[in-house]
Amino acid sequence: MKLFKYLFLATFSFAACQSEPSKNVTAPEKEETMDSEKTLVVPWNVQIGDSTNALEIRRDPAADMTNLEPSDIVDALNLKYPEIKLQWVKLDGEKALVSIADATYLTQQTGSEGAQAYLAEATYSLTELKGITAVEFDFEEGDHARPGVYKRTDFKF
């Protein structure tokens, strides 16, 4: 009888230990599935025109804006530009507030056209979302970029 009790307890303990990790594994998979439904592509891209050799901003046809939040656009920009860590702050009326803690790469290393291209892509992409008409960037000013409020009309290519 004692042997039966020990076998029962050992089996029960083993089964209990095995069931817990599977619960922990399933929850993150569910989260990943929900996140994978969102497309993390920057909706607007600055490119060099084929015939003009001038900078142009173009809508990316692969970008799906369905169910996207401003933080998703920020994540897409951070994936495309890992050296520039854009942070979503908040929405203030129709103005998106974002910040860059260390803007050295943007303001000192991308050149004027590179900085302008980044600010244009971020502004166009965030203002693609309903209710956002302007983007306020907060970062330390440098040689090639300055903080402030930007609208689509601020970029002429």
KERODREN-251201 format. One record per residue (C-alpha): residue in one letter; x, y, z. Coordinates in pm, 1 decimal, decimal comma. Each point is the difference from the previous one (the first is absolute). Layout:
// residues N
(atom 'A'; (X; Y; Z))
...
// end
This chain:
// residues 157
(atom 'M'; (0,0; 0,0; 0,0))
(atom 'K'; (285,6; 238,8; 83,9))
(atom 'L'; (158,5; -69,9; -335,9))
(atom 'F'; (-329,5; 82,7; -173,1))
(atom 'K'; (-20,1; 334,3; 187,3))
(atom 'Y'; (357,1; 90,1; -96,6))
(atom 'L'; (-59,9; -88,6; -364,3))
(atom 'F'; (-323,5; 199,4; -1,2))
(atom 'L'; (168,8; 305,0; 157,4))
(atom 'A'; (297,5; -24,6; -234,0))
(atom 'T'; (-225,6; -26,0; -305,4))
(atom 'F'; (-220,1; 285,7; 120,4))
(atom 'S'; (303,0; 220,3; 73,3))
(atom 'F'; (154,1; -79,5; -336,4))
(atom 'A'; (-324,6; 80,6; -182,8))
(atom 'A'; (-43,3; 323,3; 195,1))
(atom 'C'; (353,4; 111,2; -83,2))
(atom 'Q'; (-49,4; -74,6; -368,0))
(atom 'S'; (-326,6; 188,8; -41,4))
(atom 'E'; (124,5; 335,0; 129,4))
(atom 'P'; (262,5; 78,0; -266,9))
(atom 'S'; (-240,9; -73,4; -280,5))
(atom 'K'; (-230,3; 271,6; 134,1))
(atom 'N'; (289,9; 245,3; 5,8))
(atom 'V'; (98,6; -90,7; -353,8))
(atom 'T'; (-348,7; 42,1; -146,2))
(atom 'A'; (-60,8; 352,8; 127,5))
(atom 'P'; (300,5; 160,6; -174,0))
(atom 'E'; (-82,0; -183,9; -324,0))
(atom 'K'; (-346,7; 153,0; 11,3))
(atom 'E'; (150,3; 347,9; 50,6))
(atom 'E'; (244,6; -53,7; -286,1))
(atom 'T'; (-284,5; -105,5; -227,1))
(atom 'M'; (-194,9; 315,9; 78,6))
(atom 'D'; (308,0; 217,1; -60,2))
(atom 'S'; (89,7; -182,0; -321,5))
(atom 'E'; (-334,7; 103,9; -146,4))
(atom 'K'; (127,4; 358,5; -6,5))
(atom 'T'; (231,7; 101,4; -280,5))
(atom 'L'; (308,3; 179,9; 125,7))
(atom 'V'; (86,5; 179,0; -321,3))
(atom 'V'; (64,2; 372,2; -13,7))
(atom 'P'; (-294,9; 124,9; -210,7))
(atom 'W'; (193,0; 281,9; -168,0))
(atom 'N'; (356,1; -18,5; -133,2))
(atom 'V'; (234,6; 261,4; -136,8))
(atom 'Q'; (176,7; -125,9; -311,3))
(atom 'I'; (207,0; 137,1; -282,6))
(atom 'G'; (-221,7; 50,0; -304,4))
(atom 'D'; (75,4; -223,0; -298,4))
(atom 'S'; (0,8; 273,5; -261,3))
(atom 'T'; (67,3; 307,9; 211,5))
(atom 'N'; (269,3; -127,6; 239,6))
(atom 'A'; (-169,9; 224,2; 256,8))
(atom 'L'; (-147,5; -106,0; 331,7))
(atom 'E'; (-366,3; -100,9; -16,8))
(atom 'I'; (-236,6; -126,7; 265,7))
(atom 'R'; (-210,0; -298,4; -102,9))
(atom 'R'; (-272,5; -204,9; 163,5))
(atom 'D'; (104,3; -363,1; 54,2))
(atom 'P'; (-273,9; -220,1; -149,1))
(atom 'A'; (99,1; -282,5; 238,2))
(atom 'A'; (-92,5; 210,5; 303,0))
(atom 'D'; (-329,6; -105,7; 152,8))
(atom 'M'; (-135,6; 268,9; 231,4))
(atom 'T'; (-282,1; -220,5; 131,5))
(atom 'N'; (-13,8; 0,8; 380,4))
(atom 'L'; (328,6; 187,2; 36,8))
(atom 'E'; (68,5; 224,9; 295,8))
(atom 'P'; (258,2; 280,6; 7,1))
(atom 'S'; (229,4; -222,7; 206,7))
(atom 'D'; (-4,5; -255,1; -286,2))
(atom 'I'; (125,8; 266,4; -242,2))
(atom 'V'; (272,4; 91,3; 249,8))
(atom 'D'; (96,3; -369,4; 24,6))
(atom 'A'; (18,7; -23,3; -380,9))
(atom 'L'; (223,0; 308,2; -15,1))
(atom 'N'; (223,5; -144,8; 272,1))
(atom 'L'; (31,6; -326,2; -194,9))
(atom 'K'; (97,9; 188,8; -314,3))
(atom 'Y'; (231,0; 242,3; 181,9))
(atom 'P'; (144,1; -184,5; 302,9))
(atom 'E'; (252,6; 280,7; 64,3))
(atom 'I'; (-281,9; 247,9; 66,7))
(atom 'K'; (-211,5; -104,7; 296,0))
(atom 'L'; (-327,9; 184,5; -48,7))
(atom 'Q'; (-231,3; -12,9; 302,0))
(atom 'W'; (-374,8; 52,4; -2,9))
(atom 'V'; (-98,0; 253,1; 268,3))
(atom 'K'; (-368,6; 79,3; -49,5))
(atom 'L'; (-267,4; 148,5; -220,7))
(atom 'D'; (-78,1; 364,3; 77,5))
(atom 'G'; (-310,3; 91,7; -197,3))
(atom 'E'; (95,9; -62,8; -362,3))
(atom 'K'; (373,4; 16,4; 71,6))
(atom 'A'; (213,3; -308,5; 62,9))
(atom 'L'; (275,4; 56,4; 255,0))
(atom 'V'; (314,9; -209,8; -46,4))
(atom 'S'; (351,6; 22,8; 137,8))
(atom 'I'; (349,2; -122,6; -76,0))
(atom 'A'; (215,0; -34,6; 312,7))
(atom 'D'; (330,1; -15,8; -189,8))
(atom 'A'; (-32,3; 172,7; -337,0))
(atom 'T'; (372,0; 6,9; -80,4))
(atom 'Y'; (-34,9; -235,2; -296,1))
(atom 'L'; (-290,7; 199,8; -144,3))
(atom 'T'; (145,6; 344,8; 59,7))
(atom 'Q'; (371,1; -62,1; -62,6))
(atom 'Q'; (51,1; -310,1; -214,7))
(atom 'T'; (-278,4; -22,0; -259,5))
(atom 'G'; (67,9; 328,4; -174,9))
(atom 'S'; (-265,3; 259,1; -74,7))
(atom 'E'; (-181,1; -208,8; -262,5))
(atom 'G'; (4,0; -311,8; 218,4))
(atom 'A'; (-141,5; 188,7; 296,9))
(atom 'Q'; (-263,8; 166,1; -217,5))
(atom 'A'; (-92,8; -338,0; -150,6))
(atom 'Y'; (-41,2; -157,7; 345,4))
(atom 'L'; (-213,0; 286,3; 132,6))
(atom 'A'; (-212,1; -8,5; -317,4))
(atom 'E'; (-55,9; -376,7; 22,2))
(atom 'A'; (-92,0; 22,1; 367,6))
(atom 'T'; (-229,5; 298,9; -55,3))
(atom 'Y'; (-175,3; -142,1; -306,2))
(atom 'S'; (-38,1; -341,5; 162,7))
(atom 'L'; (-142,7; 127,0; 329,4))
(atom 'T'; (-231,9; 248,2; -172,1))
(atom 'E'; (-132,5; -287,1; -210,4))
(atom 'L'; (-189,1; -103,9; 313,8))
(atom 'K'; (-345,1; 146,6; 51,9))
(atom 'G'; (-3,3; 300,5; 231,7))
(atom 'I'; (370,3; 90,4; -31,2))
(atom 'T'; (87,1; 306,1; -208,1))
(atom 'A'; (338,6; 95,3; 147,8))
(atom 'V'; (294,4; -158,2; 181,0))
(atom 'E'; (201,5; 171,7; 271,6))
(atom 'F'; (354,1; -135,8; 26,7))
(atom 'D'; (190,0; 52,9; 324,2))
(atom 'F'; (376,1; -53,4; -17,6))
(atom 'E'; (323,1; 193,0; 39,7))
(atom 'E'; (61,7; 218,1; -305,0))
(atom 'G'; (303,7; -76,0; -212,1))
(atom 'D'; (162,8; 103,3; -327,1))
(atom 'H'; (-246,1; -179,8; -228,3))
(atom 'A'; (-332,4; -9,4; 186,7))
(atom 'R'; (-192,0; 207,2; 247,3))
(atom 'P'; (-293,6; -89,5; 221,9))
(atom 'G'; (-342,4; 150,8; -49,4))
(atom 'V'; (-344,1; -53,2; -145,3))
(atom 'Y'; (-6,9; -139,4; -353,6))
(atom 'K'; (-284,0; -42,2; -249,3))
(atom 'R'; (0,1; -157,0; -343,9))
(atom 'T'; (17,1; 344,9; -157,6))
(atom 'D'; (339,1; 57,7; 166,0))
(atom 'F'; (163,8; -247,0; -237,6))
(atom 'K'; (43,3; 95,3; -361,6))
(atom 'F'; (181,5; -249,3; -215,5))
// end
